[in-house]
Amino acid sequence: MQREAHLYDAIRAGTLRYLKGKVGRKAVVIVALSGDSQSESTMEDALEALLENDVIAYVLQIHHAPGRDHCDVLHIFERDSLKKLAEATGGRMLEVRGIDKLEGALEEISDELHHQYSLGYYPENKNWDSKFRKIQISAVEKGYKVYARKGYYAYPPEARAAATH
């Protein structure tokens, strides 16, 4: 049986209501117990809201632990779609093997957020056309994994300043 879920609406509305205009590092943790079945928003709408507001998304994929609990949502929704959403924002999907491992996953996210660096740059393209521009960040040293959003929206500087006030 499919649960009624407004997952993409919740991501989009929560981002726009609580995080729009906030300054500083912003992250959301999505614990999805079912796929989206009722949203008016699409996954692309949810992703756009996250990217426009510089929000990192982490998705917790909870699998059941044999003989312990029965929470296993892999068969309910497209796992890869939420994984792509998280990775596009600079976050990632964590696989939680049993509900009793949830606290450890949240601690891992917290630790990761406390050990991140922020990078900035000034684009050479000064055409502030509000379009999405892709970026790619990689590590020169082997053995390092870079989690970074996949791009940004080229809003005029005055529009970004007005959004934060």
C-alpha positions as CSV (number, residue, x, y, z in Angstrom):
1,M,0.0,0.0,0.0
2,Q,1.4,3.4,-1.0
3,R,1.3,6.1,1.7
4,E,0.1,9.5,0.9
5,A,3.2,11.6,0.9
6,H,3.9,15.2,0.0
7,L,7.7,14.8,0.1
8,Y,8.6,17.3,-2.6
9,D,6.1,19.9,-1.4
10,A,7.6,19.5,2.1
11,I,11.1,20.0,0.9
12,R,10.2,23.0,-1.2
13,A,7.8,24.7,1.2
14,G,10.1,24.1,4.2
15,T,13.1,25.5,2.4
16,L,11.2,28.6,1.2
17,R,9.4,29.2,4.5
18,Y,12.2,28.6,7.0
19,L,15.5,29.0,5.1
20,K,15.0,31.6,2.4
21,G,17.0,34.7,3.1
22,K,19.0,33.1,6.0
23,V,22.7,33.8,5.9
24,G,25.2,31.1,6.7
25,R,25.4,27.4,6.3
26,K,22.1,25.7,5.8
27,A,21.3,22.0,5.7
28,V,18.2,19.8,5.8
29,V,18.0,16.1,6.7
30,I,15.3,14.2,4.8
31,V,14.1,11.0,6.4
32,A,11.9,9.5,3.8
33,L,9.6,6.7,4.9
34,S,7.9,6.6,1.5
35,G,8.1,8.1,-1.9
36,D,6.3,11.1,-3.1
37,S,2.7,10.4,-4.2
38,Q,0.7,13.6,-3.7
39,S,2.9,16.6,-4.2
40,E,2.0,19.5,-6.5
41,S,5.8,20.2,-6.6
42,T,8.1,18.0,-8.7
43,M,11.5,16.8,-7.6
44,E,13.0,19.5,-9.8
45,D,10.9,22.2,-8.0
46,A,12.3,20.9,-4.7
47,L,15.8,20.8,-6.0
48,E,15.5,24.3,-7.4
49,A,14.3,25.7,-4.0
50,L,17.3,24.0,-2.3
51,L,19.8,25.3,-4.8
52,E,18.4,28.8,-5.0
53,N,18.7,29.1,-1.2
54,D,22.1,27.4,-0.9
55,V,20.8,24.5,1.2
56,I,22.6,21.2,1.5
57,A,20.3,18.2,1.6
58,Y,21.1,14.9,3.3
59,V,18.8,11.9,2.7
60,L,18.6,9.1,5.2
61,Q,17.6,5.8,3.5
62,I,16.5,3.5,6.3
63,H,16.6,-0.2,5.6
64,H,15.2,-2.8,7.9
65,A,17.5,-4.8,10.1
66,P,16.5,-8.5,9.7
67,G,14.4,-9.6,12.7
68,R,14.4,-6.1,14.3
69,D,12.1,-3.7,12.5
70,H,10.2,-3.6,9.2
71,C,11.1,-0.2,7.8
72,D,12.4,-0.7,4.3
73,V,11.5,1.8,1.7
74,L,13.7,0.8,-1.2
75,H,10.8,-0.8,-2.9
76,I,8.5,2.2,-2.5
77,F,10.3,5.0,-4.3
78,E,13.1,5.7,-6.6
79,R,16.1,5.7,-4.3
80,D,18.3,7.2,-7.0
81,S,16.1,10.3,-7.4
82,L,16.6,11.4,-3.8
83,K,20.3,10.4,-4.0
84,K,20.7,12.7,-7.0
85,L,18.8,15.5,-5.2
86,A,21.2,15.3,-2.2
87,E,24.3,15.1,-4.3
88,A,23.2,18.1,-6.5
89,T,23.1,20.2,-3.3
90,G,26.5,19.1,-2.0
91,G,25.0,16.6,0.4
92,R,24.7,12.8,0.1
93,M,22.5,9.9,0.9
94,L,23.3,7.7,3.9
95,E,22.1,4.2,4.2
96,V,20.9,3.4,7.7
97,R,20.8,-0.3,8.4
98,G,18.0,-0.4,11.1
99,I,16.3,2.4,12.9
100,D,18.6,1.9,15.9
101,K,21.4,3.2,13.7
102,L,19.6,6.5,13.1
103,E,21.5,8.4,15.8
104,G,24.9,7.4,14.4
105,A,23.9,8.6,11.0
106,L,22.8,12.0,12.4
107,E,26.1,12.2,14.3
108,E,28.0,11.5,11.0
109,I,26.1,14.4,9.3
110,S,26.8,16.7,12.2
111,D,30.5,15.8,12.2
112,E,30.7,16.3,8.4
113,L,29.0,19.7,8.6
114,H,31.5,20.8,11.3
115,H,34.5,19.8,9.2
116,Q,33.6,21.5,5.9
117,Y,35.3,24.3,4.1
118,S,33.5,27.0,2.3
119,L,34.9,28.1,-1.1
120,G,33.9,31.1,-3.1
121,Y,34.8,32.6,-6.3
122,Y,33.8,35.5,-8.6
123,P,32.6,34.2,-12.0
124,E,34.1,35.8,-15.1
125,N,30.7,35.7,-16.8
126,K,29.0,38.9,-15.5
127,N,25.8,38.2,-17.4
128,W,23.4,37.9,-14.5
129,D,20.7,36.1,-16.4
130,S,19.3,34.1,-13.4
131,K,20.1,30.9,-15.2
132,F,21.6,27.8,-13.6
133,R,25.3,27.5,-14.1
134,K,27.1,24.3,-13.5
135,I,30.3,24.1,-11.5
136,Q,32.7,21.3,-10.7
137,I,35.1,21.1,-7.8
138,S,37.6,18.3,-7.4
139,A,40.5,17.5,-5.2
140,V,44.1,17.3,-6.6
141,E,45.2,14.8,-3.9
142,K,44.1,11.2,-4.3
143,G,41.9,9.7,-1.6
144,Y,39.8,12.8,-0.9
145,K,36.1,13.0,-1.7
146,V,34.6,16.4,-2.5
147,Y,30.9,17.0,-1.8
148,A,29.8,20.2,-3.5
149,R,26.7,21.4,-5.1
150,K,26.5,21.1,-8.9
151,G,26.0,24.7,-9.7
152,Y,24.3,28.0,-8.8
153,Y,21.8,30.5,-10.1
154,A,23.3,33.6,-11.6
155,Y,21.1,36.2,-9.9
156,P,22.1,39.8,-10.0
157,P,24.0,40.8,-6.8
158,E,21.3,43.3,-5.8
159,A,18.6,40.6,-6.1
160,R,20.6,38.3,-3.8
161,A,21.2,41.1,-1.3
162,A,17.5,42.0,-1.3
163,A,16.5,38.3,-0.6
164,T,18.6,38.2,2.6
165,H,16.9,41.3,4.1
